[in-house]
Amino acid sequence: MRQEPTKTPEQNDNVSLPPDEIAGPSAWYGRDYLTSDEWIFRFTADDLAEIEAAVQASQSLPIKEIGQAQFPLPRLGPRLKEVLAELLDGRGFVLMRGLPVDPSNVDHVARAYWGIGAHLGSARSQNARGDLLGHVIDLSRSIDDPTARIYQTTARQNYHADSCDLVGLLCLQKAMSGGASSILSSVTIYNEMNKRRPDLARELFFPFYIDRRGEVPAGKQPWYRLPVFSWFQGLLTVQFTRPYTDSAQRLPGVPPLTDLQIAALDLFQELAEDPDIHLNMDFEPGDIQFLHNYQVLHDRTAFEDWPDQPARKRHLLRLWLCTQTARELPPAYLDRQESITVGDRGGIIVSGTQQNVTLEPG
């Protein structure tokens, strides 16, 4: 289902603008899901039996060679297609619950997770090393390190969108405290911004400079330019990462943010912090969250691990997926990624990247 405009979009200064309010299932408020579990997909005993059989059948294959054909899910597979439709054309998120996990057998968990993901899309590289299976775990990196990613620390991650159609997170182990996932609808943020300050909402349809954090594709700058909001073919697509927008200010060739840009980013952030707008969820081991990256932003609260117990560190497995059916992306996204072709886009590729699946964080 497409987002439904309430009036004809305007065209000003060669920037396409949405209607004053965007309606449809993508315009949700976190408060509406606090007393509902419709966004939770629970694996049945039959589902788990199918997954286990597929895991066992895949043992002779490297994980990265597992596709739908190598991971048959005859009954669960069609239900996952319904999940995919909800992700791409509905509210844009789901939490799957009930997958058994054993942190001491990461290969088994990774095969199950990868196989489920293969029924939604194909994996994309998440960093310059070419990791197709990411590890979200504290590596004692500093957020002040210009080459560090925030997911490698215990710090709050801040609302952002990744460079792919879907992002998945599977919880292997939870933290001693903190580390909650927080998500929000970018459509709702736009609607609220446009009610309060349409001038600031409009400012976000013009490009901002964003730090690549040292992962620079051949022929590209250490930054890319992209609007926060893009209105293209009747859909609102979002790219927001405030920390990397701010850190881009240190890079040569990046102009200072204007007062209007700062005010627009500040209002976006202020609305994102509104508990009526965002939805918080605590992961339990075996939970899998999938999000539509061009529609839903995600954040993580700061966390604290178990002291002197490295084996109990908070540990999530991450997938970046490219789907075979999806929205068209605005041409401006070619500055961020190598391709915007539906079914063949997303991920981070730099000179020397070798795509791989590793079961150890690092």
DAWOBEL-V883891 format. One record per helix or strand of 2 or more residues. SS is the DSSP state (@ for helix, = for strand). FROM is the first residue (numbers start at 0). TO is the last residue. If there is no record, write none. Layout:
SS:FROM:TO
SS:FROM:TO
//
This chain:
=:3:4
=:10:11
=:14:15
=:21:22
@:29:32
=:39:41
@:44:56
@:62:64
@:75:88
=:92:96
@:105:117
=:121:122
=:133:135
@:149:151
=:165:172
=:176:177
=:180:184
@:185:195
@:197:202
=:206:210
=:222:226
=:228:231
=:234:237
@:241:249
@:258:271
=:278:280
=:287:291
=:295:299
=:302:303
@:309:311
=:314:321
@:330:334
=:339:340
=:343:344
//
